[in-house]
């Protein structure tokens, strides 16, 4: 199994989304956490599962409805770069380069 790491940008999104959802529905916030844990396990076992994003130099996309996970493979395993709701624009801060381990 590969190691799965999450970027600061993705961690921040998860925290913000969980806070937002918990204001309306604790079960919905729990469901977000469950889906993302399952996605991390899936990527650890099958890192090449996601489709390569066109023009991205190898970034892959995994859809865990309604969320989109963008990640890349590197020598350390899987690095989740971005998590966003599928209805959100896919533009992001290209200068983000700080990652959690």
N, C-alpha and C positions, 0 to 999 in steps of 0.2 A: 504494500500500500504506500502511496505517496503522501508526503506531508502537505497539508493545506494551510496556507497563510492568508490573512485578510489585510488588505491595505487600510490605511487610516481613513481614506475617503469612504470605503465600503463600510467600515466599522461605524463611522459617524452616521452614515445613512441608516444603518440598521437601528442604531440607538434612537435617531429621530423618528423613524417610522414606527418603532415599538411604542415610543412615548405618545405619538399621535393616535395610533390605534387604541392604546389603553384608555384614552379619554372617552372613547365611544364603546369599546367592547374588549374586556379582558380576554375572552376566548379568541378574538381575532388577533390580538397581540401574541398570544400563545401559539396560534397557528402559524404566524410569521416565523417565530423562533423554531418551531418544529420543521417547517419547510426548509429553512436555511440550514439547519443541522443535517437534515437528510441529504440536501444538495452537497454539503461538504463531504459527507460519507461517500456519496456516489462519485464525486470527483476524485476522492482519495483512491477509490477502487478502479475507476475508469476515467483517467484524466483526459483522454482524447475523445470523450463522449460528445462534447459540444462542437457545433459547426464553426469553422473558421470564418471570422468576420472579413468580408471583402476589403482589400486595401489596408489591412491592419497590421501586417507584418507578423501574423501568427496568433493574434488575440482570438480567443474562442468565445462563443456565446452559448450559454445554457439557459433555456427558458424553464422557469419553475413558476408557472402561472400564479398570480399575475406579474411576477417579477422576472427581470432579465439579469443574468449574472454574466459579466465579462471577466475572463480570466486568461492567464497565460501559463505555459509550462516553462519551467526553468530547471537548472541543475539541482535545485533544492526541492522540487516538486511542483505544486500548483500554487499560483498566487492569484487570489481573487482581487481584481482591480476595482470593479464597479458593480454595485447592485442598484437597480432602479426599478420603479414600477413600469410596467410595459407601456403605459400611456404617457410616460415622461419622455421628453426629448433625449436623444442619446448623446448630446454634446456634454462635455465635462471639462474640467480643468486639466489641460495637458501637462501642466507643470507639476502635478502632484507626484512626489517621489519619496514620500516618507511612508514606511510600511511597518506594521506591527508583526512581531514574530510569535 
